């Protein structure tokens, strides 16, 4: 079982598979104001959202930046990148209690010292994506920003090198691929929910006390401590996909600390877990329709053909060159990945043609990329962290009976993805060991500086409508919407000079575009 990630790096992964498969200025020098020398005093975050004054042992810590090391999933980045560990409270209601370490990565600003604005923090989404691995890999995308910012990212709590949670081993993960995520019989349904329970127990065993302290709110508080320790009086932030939800929660908790926040590929903050699944069904179906149109097919007929293919794979999985079988769940996952990036649509064409001829190898390759499975059979843990974080965030727990009543609506939204996402609403957090915290995240941020939201009308994972809803919930004069009429997940760095220029002007000069600006 794998919920479709709100993670923009999947788009980059999809693009890489193409070859394998087939306003005003706010002062300062040059209009750029440095915030580097204003270190808040110990306990200063108490008045802006923290649950208790912070001890000097946290706010006064000095980060020991050194050469980054190889990880199990990626090699060390180049020498311009430095890594450090930040201490944060395990439990933010007890800031004097136990601490955990968060892994950080940084490339210092490359321009003149007088032109440095401060630190720019990045979260690439998921939840569960590793910033320590991702930012160096795609740092060239942000080279213009590095002239005036230190580029900084981190592995949020429960992710990667920050007490990363692994809920089951590689053999267990591969065995679970045979579990039917759209059960048709009582036996398949029993196996589906048993797998969900077993996964939750594995997470609880691996995470221990951390299991109750990996929420988006916890990470937002970590961010504000990070801001203080880095020496910035304001938070400058680039959040993508789930990172937009994190940015909205941060702005709600610390509105007076908001500097320049970019939210790209915006999550709908008004959607609960069921509505989010409906949004994703709609978004991926829209992307699939656009893909089918690009190949000269009628979207309705093309979707029906793909749905029929998936039904046949459900009844009889396809053989692959690896010796593994392509199940229906893996096939759906393989179809999803290339929809994150228009550049990877040709790989979807090739994979579907091969599957129709009885060979599931190409769809399995795409699914393995999504599931972070390498050639040796080792799997990454992004989906593990994603589930641990989202099931602590989301209070909603639809029962199997409630989900069955929703299935016709999901199938109407998307004949290809609807059933998969409908069942997911019940299975994802089924009998989870810890209770969820909220129905929807609180992102109202009255008094915050303008926050720039970038919505893409062709976004499959975070449909465009969520951007306007986020702007509305941030509050009047806070949320500023920039629209791109494009395809794929996310907008910045995707080929639109209009989007890239507007974002750069906002981050580098403080120029806020007019709300409602459209880039075609």
C-alpha positions, 0 to 999 in steps of 0.5 A, a space after each residue: 500500500 502506498 499513498 500517492 506522495 505529495 512530493 515534488 522530487 518524484 517529478 524529477 525522478 520521473 523525468 530522469 526515467 525518460 532516458 532509462 525507459 524509453 510589489 516593492 523592495 524592503 530596503 538594504 543594499 540593492 534592495 536586499 535586506 540582511 537578517 544574518 546578524 539578528 540572533 533572538 535571545 533565549 526563549 524568544 519563541 515563547 511569545 510567538 507560538 512555542 508552548 514554553 520558554 526555550 532554554 539557552 541550551 537549545 537557542 544558544 547552541 552552535 552548529 558544528 558544520 563539517 563535511 557531509 557523509 555518505 548515507 545508505 541511500 545516497 553518496 555525500 554531496 560536493 565539498 560546497 555542502 556542509 552538514 550539522 546536527 541541531 538538537 530539538 526537544 523530543 516533546 515540545 511541551 517539555 523543552 527542558 526534557 530529552 532531545 533528538 538530533 536533526 540532520 541539516 545541510 547547507 551551502 553558504 551564499 556565494 555572493 558578496 557578504 553585503 548582499 547576503 539576505 539570510 538563510 533560505 530553508 527548503 522542504 521538498 514535501 512528502 511528508 517524509 522526503 529527505 532534504 539532506 539528500 534532495 537539496 544538494 541533488 537539485 541545488 543547481 535549480 536554485 543557483 540564482 537564489 544562492 547568490 544571496 541566501 545560504 541554502 539550507 534543508 534538513 531531514 525532519 524528525 522521523 525522516 532519514 538521518 533525523 531518527 528515521 523510522 523504518 517500519 519493516 525490512 526489505 523482504 517484508 516490503 517486497 512480500 507486501 507488494 502481493 497484497 491487493 490494495 483494491 480487495 474484491 473478496 473477504 479474504 483479500 479485504 482481511 489481508 489488506 487490513 492485516 497488512 495495515 495493522 502489521 505495518 503500524 506495529 512495525 512503525 511503533 516498534 521502530 519509532 518508540 517514543 518518537 511515534 507521538 512527536 513527528 507531527 507537522 506542528 512539531 516540525 514547524 516548531 523545529 523550524 523556528 528553533 532552526 531559524 534562531 540558531 541559524 541567526 535569522 530574525 525572520 523565516 525565509 522558506 521555500 516549501 514544495 508540495 507537503 512543504 506548503 502545508 508545513 509552511 502554512 502551519 509555521 505561519 499560523 504558529 509564528 506569523 510575526 516571524 514570517 519573512 519571505 515564504 514561497 509555497 509551490 504545488 500547494 496542498 488544500 488546507 481545507 481538505 480532510 484525509 478523505 477530501 484529500 484522496 478525492 482531490 488526488 483522484 481528480 488531479 491524477 485523472 486530469 493529468 492522465 486525461 491530458 496525457 491521453 489527449 497528447 497521444 491523440 486518444 479520447 480521454 474517456 476511451 483511453 481511461 477505460 482501456 487502462 482500467 480494463 488493463 488493470 482489471 486483467 492484471 488484478 486477475 492475473 499479474 504480469 510477468 517481468 524480466 526480473 522474475 517478479 510479478 507486476 500486481 495491480 497495485 504496482 501497475 497503478 503505482 507505475 502509471 502514477 509516477 510519470 504523471 508527475 512530469 510531462 517530460 516522462 509521458 513517453 515512458 508511460 506510453 512505452 510501459 502501457 504498450 508493453 503491458 498490453 502485450 503481456 510484459 510488465 517490466 517497464 511498469 514495474 521499473 516505474 513502480 520501483 522508482 516510486 517505491 525507492 527500490 534499487 537493483 539490489 532489492 533495497 527500499 527507501 523509507 520515504 513512505 514509512 515516514 510519510 505514513 507515520 507523520 500523516 497518521 499522527 496529523 490526521 484525526 479522520 479514520 474511516 471504517 471499512 464500511 464507510 469506505 465501501 459507501 464512498 467507493 462509487 464516488 471515487 470511481 466516478 471521479 477517476 475510473 483508473 485511480 479512484 478505487 485505489 485511493 478510496 480503499 486507501 482512506 480506510 487502510 492508510 491509518 487503520 488501527 494506527 497505534 497513536 491517535 491523529 491530532 486534527 481534521 485539517 491543519 490550521 494555517 490562518 496567519 493574520 499579521 504575517 508578511 505576504 506569502 507567495 503561493 504558486 499554483 499549477 493548473 495541471 498539477 496531479 498531486 496537489 490540484 490547483 484549487 488547493 492554492 486558492 483555498 490556502 490563500 483564503 485561509 492564510 488570510 486577507 493580505 497574506 496569501 498572494 496567488 501566482 498561477 501557472 498554466 502548466 503540467 506536472 507537480 510544481 512550477 518553479 524550475 519547470 520551464 516558465 520564465 514568468 514563474 521563475 522571475 516572479 519567485 526570484 523577484 519576491 525572494 531576492 528583492 521582496 517584490 510581491 506580484 499582484 494577487 491573481 497574476 497568471 503565467 501561461 
